[in-house]
């Protein structure tokens, strides 16, 4: 059976805010959603995917879309190639091209049928969830002023949220053109740095403070958004403990690392037979060994 790798990440606690860009208006906002009855801030999955691709580029892997920091735009190869490029393989692509001819000019000699457009596409193997803040957003705003000539002083505000973010991912190495690229995905996720903001990227450490990995033949992750805030006592994972206790998730399929190990829920998971590590990199190495054992 195919091996499926899923993970849920919670970041370090830090203040998140978007840098103010030109023509941004008087208030720079954070994206928000209603989550469990309260307003929480959120970071898009596309922003996380951008950071993962950029990490691949910085580590010298072959990516089709290369970010140029000098011009702040992409340099892209013309051809999609999932065999050659890790981002085309793991993140997918789609190119929709319209018909070269339209209307009567596109009709064939018999006067029947018209030229059609073409689509080149590949579904991404590495699927990433939107990140959601662990704590509700209290509405913190900083007010600032930019001085100018008389009568041109600019007043503006920036929304700030001191919080942790959690997000999940899932991938199936058998669907990759090169299954070993799952290792590169895990390396990037565990060492992820800054993630894009609205206009300019702000330095918010997206490297995990704790991770939950699941290596299983079950295609459903069952661990997404499992972290919860323990109000000054770190993070917990109440729903994860319940899922293991009732048999929905086998304890031998889970690998946990980071600050979750220090709390009561981490200790409960260890008692249930889950592999628990103090560090997230230790947990990553355990996942890599599990993948290697499956491939032997």
Residue frames as qw, qx, qy, qz and C-alpha x, y, z in Angstrom:
[[0.000, 0.887, 0.462, 0.000, 0.00, 0.00, 0.00],
 [0.331, 0.685, -0.041, 0.648, 1.06, 3.61, -0.61],
 [0.482, -0.351, -0.435, 0.674, 2.78, 5.48, 2.19],
 [0.016, -0.849, -0.268, -0.455, 1.21, 8.79, 3.20],
 [0.478, -0.119, -0.374, 0.786, 3.06, 11.41, 5.22],
 [0.165, -0.836, -0.331, -0.405, 1.12, 14.09, 7.08],
 [0.465, -0.071, -0.425, 0.773, 2.17, 16.70, 9.58],
 [0.196, -0.902, -0.324, -0.205, 0.83, 19.44, 11.80],
 [0.516, 0.209, -0.234, 0.797, 3.09, 22.34, 12.76],
 [0.264, -0.925, -0.273, 0.031, 2.87, 24.98, 15.48],
 [0.471, 0.626, -0.181, 0.594, 5.29, 27.91, 15.31],
 [0.407, -0.154, -0.464, 0.772, 7.08, 29.86, 17.99],
 [0.083, -0.857, -0.472, 0.188, 5.23, 32.67, 19.76],
 [0.368, -0.114, 0.168, 0.907, 5.95, 36.05, 18.15],
 [0.274, 0.650, 0.260, -0.659, 4.25, 39.26, 16.98],
 [0.451, 0.305, 0.676, 0.496, 2.93, 39.03, 13.42],
 [0.191, 0.792, 0.181, -0.550, 2.30, 42.12, 11.29],
 [0.665, 0.535, 0.347, 0.388, 2.42, 43.10, 7.64],
 [0.355, -0.301, 0.090, 0.881, 4.90, 45.79, 6.65],
 [0.328, 0.782, 0.306, -0.434, 3.25, 48.87, 5.20],
 [0.543, 0.151, 0.524, 0.639, 3.74, 49.21, 1.46],
 [0.027, 0.147, -0.193, -0.970, 3.23, 52.13, -0.90],
 [0.478, -0.092, -0.363, -0.795, -0.40, 53.06, -1.60],
 [0.284, -0.129, -0.936, 0.163, -1.43, 50.68, 1.17],
 [0.406, -0.694, -0.420, -0.420, -3.94, 53.07, 2.70],
 [0.223, -0.694, 0.343, -0.592, -4.13, 54.17, 6.31],
 [0.717, -0.382, 0.491, -0.313, -4.35, 50.72, 7.90],
 [0.407, 0.378, -0.817, -0.153, -2.24, 47.65, 7.16],
 [0.807, -0.230, 0.194, -0.508, -4.34, 44.64, 8.08],
 [0.171, -0.253, 0.952, 0.017, -3.82, 40.96, 8.78],
 [0.531, -0.098, -0.661, -0.522, -6.00, 38.36, 7.12],
 [0.353, -0.142, 0.673, -0.634, -8.67, 37.03, 9.47],
 [0.506, -0.164, -0.732, -0.425, -11.28, 34.31, 9.72],
 [0.664, -0.411, 0.233, -0.580, -13.90, 33.18, 12.22],
 [0.545, 0.221, -0.802, 0.100, -12.44, 30.10, 13.93],
 [0.436, -0.292, -0.797, 0.301, -14.24, 28.20, 16.70],
 [0.221, -0.828, -0.514, 0.016, -16.46, 31.18, 17.40],
 [0.324, -0.806, 0.031, 0.495, -13.69, 33.81, 17.64],
 [0.506, 0.851, -0.140, -0.002, -11.74, 35.99, 15.22],
 [0.764, -0.370, 0.335, 0.409, -8.28, 34.60, 14.47],
 [0.222, 0.779, -0.400, -0.428, -5.56, 35.82, 12.13],
 [0.902, 0.173, 0.389, 0.068, -4.41, 33.62, 9.28],
 [0.054, -0.624, 0.581, 0.520, -1.59, 33.20, 6.76],
 [0.807, 0.403, -0.113, -0.417, -2.37, 31.75, 3.34],
 [0.903, -0.074, 0.391, 0.162, -1.17, 28.35, 2.22],
 [0.667, 0.681, 0.052, 0.297, 0.27, 30.01, -0.88],
 [0.063, -0.903, 0.355, -0.235, 2.54, 32.18, 1.29],
 [0.717, -0.457, 0.527, -0.017, 3.84, 29.06, 3.04],
 [0.871, 0.323, 0.312, 0.200, 4.35, 27.30, -0.31],
 [0.367, 0.889, -0.151, 0.229, 6.28, 30.35, -1.54],
 [0.333, -0.786, 0.500, -0.145, 8.63, 30.10, 1.44],
 [0.858, -0.135, 0.492, 0.066, 9.15, 26.36, 0.88],
 [0.753, 0.592, 0.154, 0.243, 10.00, 26.90, -2.80],
 [0.121, 0.922, -0.284, 0.234, 12.37, 29.74, -1.87],
 [0.617, -0.583, 0.528, -0.041, 14.12, 27.45, 0.63],
 [0.889, 0.197, 0.367, 0.189, 14.61, 24.85, -2.11],
 [0.503, 0.818, -0.028, 0.278, 16.12, 27.56, -4.29],
 [0.198, -0.874, 0.397, -0.197, 18.45, 28.75, -1.52],
 [0.733, -0.379, 0.565, 0.015, 19.64, 25.18, -0.92],
 [0.010, 0.504, -0.703, -0.501, 20.57, 24.80, -4.59],
 [0.511, 0.256, 0.820, -0.024, 17.78, 22.45, -5.72],
 [0.076, 0.096, 0.606, 0.786, 16.46, 22.67, -9.28],
 [0.235, 0.604, 0.593, -0.478, 13.31, 24.81, -9.27],
 [0.375, 0.528, 0.543, 0.535, 11.53, 26.13, -12.36],
 [0.083, -0.912, -0.205, -0.346, 10.31, 29.33, -10.70],
 [0.631, -0.107, -0.292, 0.711, 13.35, 31.14, -9.28],
 [0.157, -0.944, -0.282, 0.075, 12.82, 34.29, -7.22],
 [0.529, 0.394, -0.074, 0.748, 15.10, 37.23, -8.09],
 [0.383, -0.663, -0.416, 0.491, 15.59, 39.39, -4.98],
 [0.270, -0.198, 0.154, 0.930, 16.99, 42.29, -7.02],
 [0.207, -0.145, -0.446, -0.859, 13.94, 42.79, -9.23],
 [0.389, 0.085, 0.662, -0.635, 11.47, 41.16, -6.80],
 [0.773, 0.327, -0.087, -0.536, 9.99, 38.91, -9.45],
 [0.863, -0.077, 0.497, 0.040, 10.30, 35.39, -10.81],
 [0.249, 0.538, -0.676, -0.438, 12.66, 34.08, -13.44],
 [0.814, 0.071, 0.486, -0.311, 10.81, 31.10, -14.88],
 [0.225, -0.173, 0.847, 0.450, 11.90, 28.36, -17.23],
 [0.478, 0.167, -0.313, -0.803, 9.59, 28.11, -20.24],
 [0.618, -0.001, -0.733, -0.284, 8.94, 24.40, -19.91],
 [0.724, -0.429, 0.299, -0.450, 7.02, 22.56, -17.20],
 [0.654, 0.303, -0.691, 0.048, 8.98, 19.47, -16.20],
 [0.751, -0.562, 0.121, -0.325, 8.06, 17.48, -13.10],
 [0.950, 0.011, -0.126, 0.287, 11.01, 15.16, -13.68],
 [0.544, 0.414, -0.184, 0.706, 13.57, 17.97, -13.71],
 [0.062, -0.477, 0.221, -0.848, 12.13, 20.48, -11.22],
 [0.190, -0.191, -0.855, 0.442, 11.19, 19.75, -7.63],
 [0.257, 0.264, 0.321, -0.872, 8.60, 22.55, -7.50],
 [0.556, 0.151, -0.456, -0.678, 6.80, 21.31, -10.62],
 [0.458, -0.023, -0.889, -0.001, 6.82, 17.81, -9.13],
 [0.230, -0.276, -0.776, 0.519, 5.67, 18.57, -5.58],
 [0.126, 0.410, 0.325, -0.842, 3.65, 21.77, -6.01],
 [0.461, 0.560, 0.685, 0.074, 2.10, 21.15, -9.39],
 [0.058, -0.291, 0.265, 0.917, 1.35, 23.60, -12.18],
 [0.451, 0.616, 0.644, -0.047, -1.31, 24.67, -14.63],
 [0.063, -0.333, 0.343, 0.876, -0.98, 26.50, -17.93],
 [0.472, 0.601, 0.628, -0.144, -4.19, 27.28, -19.82],
 [0.137, -0.256, 0.440, 0.850, -3.74, 28.47, -23.39],
 [0.548, 0.531, 0.293, -0.576, -6.58, 29.81, -25.50],
 [0.751, 0.426, 0.461, 0.203, -7.27, 28.74, -29.06],
 [0.389, -0.226, 0.318, 0.834, -4.95, 30.30, -31.62],
 [0.121, -0.172, -0.495, -0.843, -7.89, 31.08, -33.89],
 [0.240, 0.329, 0.672, -0.619, -11.42, 32.07, -33.02],
 [0.513, 0.530, 0.170, -0.653, -14.76, 32.24, -34.75],
 [0.829, 0.522, 0.080, -0.186, -15.13, 31.47, -38.45],
 [0.320, 0.759, -0.567, -0.002, -11.37, 31.65, -38.97],
 [0.311, -0.405, 0.834, -0.207, -10.97, 28.60, -36.73],
 [0.858, 0.205, 0.289, -0.372, -13.43, 26.45, -38.63],
 [0.510, -0.219, 0.742, 0.377, -12.01, 23.54, -40.53],
 [0.056, 0.147, -0.630, -0.761, -12.39, 23.05, -44.26],
 [0.156, -0.384, -0.875, -0.250, -15.72, 21.27, -43.88],
 [0.275, -0.510, -0.087, -0.810, -17.08, 24.11, -41.81],
 [0.790, -0.498, -0.314, -0.170, -17.38, 21.94, -38.73],
 [0.794, -0.381, -0.220, 0.420, -15.62, 22.27, -35.41],
 [0.067, 0.950, -0.148, 0.268, -13.46, 25.01, -33.98],
 [0.527, 0.371, -0.575, 0.505, -9.97, 25.18, -32.59],
 [0.681, -0.680, -0.258, -0.083, -9.82, 24.53, -28.86],
 [0.105, -0.824, 0.467, -0.301, -7.52, 25.77, -26.13],
 [0.780, 0.080, -0.589, 0.197, -5.11, 23.47, -24.30],
 [0.532, -0.761, 0.221, -0.296, -4.30, 22.92, -20.63],
 [0.638, 0.268, -0.640, 0.334, -1.02, 21.60, -19.24],
 [0.500, -0.644, 0.220, -0.535, -1.44, 20.73, -15.57],
 [0.593, 0.035, -0.760, 0.264, -0.23, 18.62, -12.69],
 [0.591, -0.732, -0.182, -0.285, -1.84, 18.43, -9.27],
 [0.019, 0.693, -0.583, 0.424, 0.50, 19.27, -6.42],
 [0.727, -0.108, -0.668, 0.117, 1.66, 16.29, -4.37],
 [0.324, -0.132, -0.539, 0.767, 2.65, 18.45, -1.39],
 [0.236, -0.715, -0.468, -0.463, -0.62, 19.86, -0.05],
 [0.282, 0.009, -0.460, 0.842, -0.45, 22.65, 2.53],
 [0.189, -0.750, -0.633, 0.028, -3.18, 24.04, 4.79],
 [0.006, -0.788, -0.004, -0.615, -3.82, 27.69, 5.60],
 [0.412, -0.009, -0.625, 0.663, -2.14, 28.70, 8.89],
 [0.403, -0.744, -0.342, -0.409, -4.44, 29.81, 11.71],
 [0.005, -0.566, 0.509, -0.648, -3.43, 31.63, 14.89],
 [0.416, -0.173, -0.856, 0.253, -3.55, 29.60, 18.06],
 [0.083, -0.443, -0.547, 0.706, -4.98, 32.52, 20.06],
 [0.227, 0.822, 0.514, 0.091, -7.91, 34.78, 19.08],
 [0.364, 0.360, 0.064, 0.857, -7.08, 38.24, 17.73],
 [0.238, -0.616, -0.520, 0.542, -7.63, 40.97, 20.36],
 [0.264, 0.893, 0.316, 0.182, -7.47, 43.82, 17.83],
 [0.504, -0.616, 0.086, 0.599, -4.04, 45.26, 18.68],
 [0.514, 0.763, 0.195, 0.342, -3.07, 48.18, 16.44],
 [0.502, -0.388, -0.004, 0.773, 0.03, 50.39, 16.42],
 [0.282, 0.925, 0.253, -0.007, -0.42, 54.00, 15.27],
 [0.616, -0.186, 0.225, 0.732, 2.35, 55.76, 13.39],
 [0.253, 0.921, 0.124, -0.268, 3.01, 59.02, 11.58],
 [0.685, 0.146, 0.289, 0.652, 5.19, 59.82, 8.59],
 [0.070, -0.784, -0.093, 0.610, 6.25, 63.45, 8.52],
 [0.545, 0.418, 0.448, 0.573, 6.39, 65.40, 5.29],
 [0.116, 0.263, 0.089, 0.954, 5.88, 68.90, 4.05],
 [0.240, 0.149, 0.458, -0.843, 3.34, 71.07, 5.81],
 [0.674, 0.242, 0.062, -0.695, -0.10, 69.58, 5.27],
 [0.733, 0.312, -0.546, -0.258, 1.19, 66.24, 4.00],
 [0.224, -0.372, 0.826, -0.360, 1.76, 64.37, 7.27],
 [0.674, -0.018, -0.628, -0.388, 0.57, 60.77, 6.93],
 [0.504, -0.316, 0.624, -0.506, -1.11, 58.93, 9.81],
 [0.732, 0.128, -0.583, -0.328, -1.42, 55.16, 9.55],
 [0.658, -0.423, 0.507, -0.361, -1.86, 52.08, 11.67],
 [0.458, 0.318, -0.819, -0.135, -0.67, 48.48, 11.62],
 [0.876, -0.322, -0.016, -0.359, -2.48, 45.46, 13.03],
 [0.188, 0.499, -0.812, 0.239, -0.25, 43.29, 15.24],
 [0.894, -0.280, -0.096, -0.336, -0.99, 39.86, 16.66],
 [0.066, -0.543, 0.808, -0.220, 1.31, 38.17, 19.18],
 [0.897, 0.014, 0.195, -0.396, 0.54, 34.51, 18.66],
 [0.364, -0.241, 0.855, 0.281, 1.59, 31.11, 17.37],
 [0.657, 0.344, -0.257, -0.620, 0.35, 29.77, 14.03],
 [0.563, -0.103, 0.820, 0.006, -0.52, 26.18, 13.24],
 [0.637, 0.484, -0.283, -0.529, -0.85, 24.60, 9.81],
 [0.786, -0.114, 0.607, -0.006, -0.67, 21.15, 8.29],
 [0.350, 0.553, -0.588, -0.475, 0.57, 19.36, 5.21],
 [0.847, 0.035, 0.516, -0.127, 0.18, 16.02, 3.48],
 [0.378, 0.625, -0.563, -0.387, 2.05, 14.20, 0.70],
 [0.943, 0.032, 0.320, -0.081, 2.26, 10.78, -0.92],
 [0.246, -0.609, 0.611, 0.442, 5.80, 9.96, -2.16],
 [0.539, 0.172, 0.789, 0.239, 4.47, 7.34, -4.62],
 [0.400, 0.827, 0.392, -0.044, 2.76, 10.14, -6.57],
 [0.099, -0.862, 0.298, 0.399, 6.05, 12.01, -7.02],
 [0.737, 0.613, -0.285, -0.006, 8.23, 11.63, -10.08],
 [0.489, 0.364, -0.646, 0.459, 11.10, 11.27, -7.62],
 [0.678, -0.596, -0.416, -0.112, 9.98, 9.89, -4.24],
 [0.641, -0.155, -0.323, 0.679, 13.20, 11.00, -2.54],
 [0.060, 0.463, 0.062, 0.882, 11.97, 14.59, -2.83],
 [0.593, -0.677, -0.382, -0.209, 9.72, 13.96, 0.17],
 [0.699, -0.324, -0.244, 0.589, 12.91, 14.25, 2.23],
 [0.282, 0.198, 0.070, 0.936, 13.60, 17.72, 0.80],
 [0.342, -0.626, -0.359, -0.602, 10.05, 18.80, 1.62],
 [0.713, -0.595, -0.350, 0.122, 10.44, 17.69, 5.24],
 [0.597, -0.103, -0.125, 0.786, 13.79, 19.46, 5.56],
 [0.058, 0.392, 0.174, 0.902, 12.27, 22.74, 4.37],
 [0.508, -0.648, -0.392, -0.409, 9.19, 22.53, 6.58],
 [0.739, -0.503, -0.306, 0.327, 11.23, 21.86, 9.72],
 [0.506, -0.255, 0.006, 0.824, 13.61, 24.75, 8.91],
 [0.195, 0.743, 0.460, 0.445, 11.15, 27.23, 7.43],
 [0.310, -0.145, -0.217, 0.914, 12.09, 30.87, 7.99],
 [0.218, 0.341, 0.157, -0.901, 10.19, 33.99, 7.03],
 [0.295, 0.470, 0.814, 0.172, 6.84, 33.64, 5.31],
 [0.121, 0.314, 0.325, 0.884, 5.46, 36.27, 2.93],
 [0.087, 0.481, 0.530, -0.693, 3.20, 39.00, 4.26],
 [0.435, 0.760, 0.430, -0.221, 0.87, 41.30, 2.33],
 [0.418, 0.900, -0.125, -0.009, 3.29, 43.70, 0.67],
 [0.269, 0.666, -0.652, 0.242, 6.66, 43.05, 2.28],
 [0.794, -0.160, -0.581, 0.083, 7.78, 39.96, 4.12],
 [0.391, -0.766, 0.306, -0.409, 7.97, 40.35, 7.88],
 [0.338, 0.342, -0.842, 0.245, 10.39, 38.33, 9.98],
 [0.757, -0.295, 0.274, -0.514, 8.19, 35.84, 11.79],
 [0.049, -0.392, 0.918, 0.034, 9.85, 32.54, 12.59],
 [0.833, 0.072, -0.127, -0.534, 7.77, 29.83, 10.92],
 [0.401, 0.269, -0.866, 0.132, 10.16, 27.09, 11.99],
 [0.696, -0.454, -0.470, -0.297, 8.15, 24.73, 14.19],
 [0.278, -0.545, 0.576, -0.542, 8.20, 24.91, 17.97],
 [0.545, -0.074, 0.801, -0.237, 6.47, 21.55, 17.89],
 [0.453, 0.261, -0.621, -0.584, 5.51, 19.00, 15.24],
 [0.720, 0.029, 0.631, -0.288, 3.21, 16.04, 14.91],
 [0.302, 0.379, -0.714, -0.505, 4.05, 13.69, 12.04],
 [0.807, 0.064, 0.494, -0.318, 1.99, 10.72, 10.87],
 [0.202, 0.413, -0.792, -0.401, 3.46, 8.06, 8.59],
 [0.578, 0.144, 0.704, -0.387, 0.70, 5.68, 7.58],
 [0.138, 0.158, 0.835, 0.508, -1.09, 3.80, 4.80],
 [0.098, 0.729, 0.625, -0.261, -4.21, 5.77, 5.75],
 [0.353, 0.451, 0.312, 0.758, -4.74, 8.53, 3.14],
 [0.258, -0.869, -0.257, -0.334, -6.58, 10.76, 5.64],
 [0.281, 0.519, -0.483, 0.647, -4.21, 12.89, 7.79],
 [0.638, -0.570, -0.514, -0.061, -6.51, 12.94, 10.90],
 [0.593, -0.382, -0.288, 0.648, -4.07, 15.26, 12.73],
 [0.236, 0.481, 0.184, 0.824, -4.68, 18.65, 11.09],
 [0.231, -0.605, 0.061, -0.760, -5.14, 21.62, 13.47],
 [0.745, -0.349, -0.565, 0.070, -4.68, 19.36, 16.49],
 [0.402, 0.032, -0.434, 0.805, -2.80, 21.92, 18.61],
 [0.272, -0.833, -0.387, -0.286, -4.58, 24.06, 21.19],
 [0.125, 0.607, -0.345, 0.704, -3.52, 26.90, 23.47],
 [0.623, -0.382, -0.641, 0.236, -3.07, 26.01, 27.13],
 [0.235, -0.912, -0.136, -0.308, -3.22, 29.63, 28.35],
 [0.172, -0.845, 0.448, -0.235, 0.33, 30.16, 29.56],
 [0.732, -0.346, 0.586, -0.036, 1.13, 26.46, 29.96],
 [0.202, -0.290, 0.792, 0.498, 2.47, 25.94, 26.44],
 [0.579, 0.181, -0.410, -0.681, 0.53, 24.03, 23.81],
 [0.566, -0.047, 0.779, -0.266, -1.59, 20.92, 24.01],
 [0.339, 0.157, -0.722, -0.583, -3.21, 18.48, 21.61],
 [0.535, 0.003, 0.616, -0.579, -6.43, 17.33, 23.24],
 [0.807, 0.372, -0.022, -0.459, -8.04, 16.10, 20.02],
 [0.509, 0.500, -0.700, -0.031, -4.92, 14.11, 19.12],
 [0.163, -0.244, 0.858, -0.421, -4.89, 12.35, 22.51],
 [0.689, 0.186, 0.412, -0.566, -8.54, 11.42, 22.01],
 [0.733, 0.489, -0.321, -0.347, -7.93, 10.11, 18.46],
 [0.329, 0.411, -0.839, 0.138, -5.14, 7.83, 19.70],
 [0.327, -0.135, 0.752, -0.556, -7.08, 6.73, 22.79],
 [0.734, 0.271, 0.330, -0.528, -10.14, 5.66, 20.79],
 [0.679, -0.002, 0.685, 0.263, -8.12, 3.87, 18.10],
 [0.535, 0.817, 0.156, -0.148, -8.68, 6.25, 15.18],
 [0.381, 0.793, -0.462, 0.114, -4.90, 6.70, 14.95],
 [0.933, -0.140, -0.236, 0.234, -2.41, 3.96, 15.77],
 [0.411, -0.876, 0.159, 0.194, 0.24, 5.25, 18.20],
 [0.704, -0.214, 0.449, 0.507, 3.08, 3.66, 16.21],
 [0.483, 0.635, 0.402, 0.450, 2.15, 5.85, 13.22],
 [0.086, -0.980, -0.086, -0.156, 2.81, 9.09, 15.13],
 [0.666, 0.009, -0.195, 0.720, 6.08, 10.93, 15.76],
 [0.184, -0.949, -0.223, -0.121, 5.97, 14.02, 17.99],
 [0.642, 0.027, -0.181, 0.744, 8.72, 16.54, 18.68],
 [0.073, 0.502, 0.000, 0.862, 9.18, 19.90, 20.38],
 [0.163, -0.255, 0.463, -0.833, 7.37, 21.68, 23.20],
 [0.773, -0.212, -0.254, -0.542, 4.30, 19.43, 23.07],
 [0.724, 0.034, -0.654, 0.217, 6.49, 16.79, 24.73],
 [0.163, 0.204, -0.554, 0.790, 6.79, 18.99, 27.85],
 [0.480, -0.201, 0.113, -0.846, 3.08, 19.24, 28.56],
 [0.596, -0.044, 0.678, -0.429, 0.43, 16.93, 29.98],
 [0.827, 0.441, 0.062, -0.343, -0.86, 15.91, 26.55],
 [0.449, 0.631, -0.633, -0.016, 2.65, 14.99, 25.43],
 [0.204, -0.337, 0.858, -0.330, 3.05, 12.77, 28.45],
 [0.744, 0.184, 0.456, -0.453, -0.32, 11.11, 27.77],
 [0.738, 0.573, -0.258, -0.244, 0.69, 10.42, 24.18],
 [0.196, 0.550, -0.801, 0.134, 3.95, 8.85, 25.37],
 [0.472, -0.128, 0.764, -0.421, 1.99, 6.60, 27.73],
 [0.796, 0.390, 0.230, -0.402, -0.18, 5.53, 24.78],
 [0.815, 0.005, 0.474, 0.333, 2.92, 4.41, 22.86],
 [0.461, 0.878, 0.066, 0.108, 3.61, 7.44, 20.64],
 [0.720, 0.076, -0.064, 0.687, 7.24, 8.24, 19.79],
 [0.154, -0.978, -0.138, 0.004, 8.07, 11.50, 21.61],
 [0.682, 0.169, -0.080, 0.707, 11.20, 13.60, 21.08],
 [0.280, -0.681, -0.238, 0.633, 12.34, 16.78, 22.81],
 [0.054, -0.505, 0.307, 0.805, 13.39, 18.40, 19.52],
 [0.692, 0.567, 0.143, -0.423, 11.66, 18.86, 16.17],
 [0.384, 0.642, -0.626, -0.221, 14.79, 17.90, 14.24],
 [0.234, -0.216, 0.935, -0.158, 14.97, 14.65, 16.18],
 [0.629, 0.373, 0.553, -0.401, 11.37, 13.96, 15.15],
 [0.561, 0.687, -0.251, -0.388, 12.23, 14.75, 11.52],
 [0.119, 0.500, -0.854, -0.085, 15.08, 12.24, 11.58],
 [0.432, 0.046, 0.854, -0.284, 12.70, 9.60, 12.96],
 [0.666, 0.566, 0.222, -0.432, 10.31, 10.26, 10.07],
 [0.405, 0.675, -0.552, -0.276, 13.13, 9.91, 7.55],
 [0.127, -0.288, 0.946, -0.077, 14.05, 6.54, 9.09],
 [0.577, 0.293, 0.653, -0.393, 10.41, 5.42, 8.87],
 [0.616, 0.668, -0.110, -0.403, 10.31, 6.36, 5.19],
 [0.207, 0.583, -0.775, -0.128, 13.58, 4.53, 4.56],
 [0.349, -0.093, 0.903, -0.234, 12.29, 1.42, 6.36],
 [0.668, 0.465, 0.389, -0.432, 9.15, 1.43, 4.24],
 [0.541, 0.707, -0.330, -0.314, 11.18, 1.62, 1.00],
 [0.117, -0.489, 0.863, 0.045, 13.44, -1.31, 1.91]]
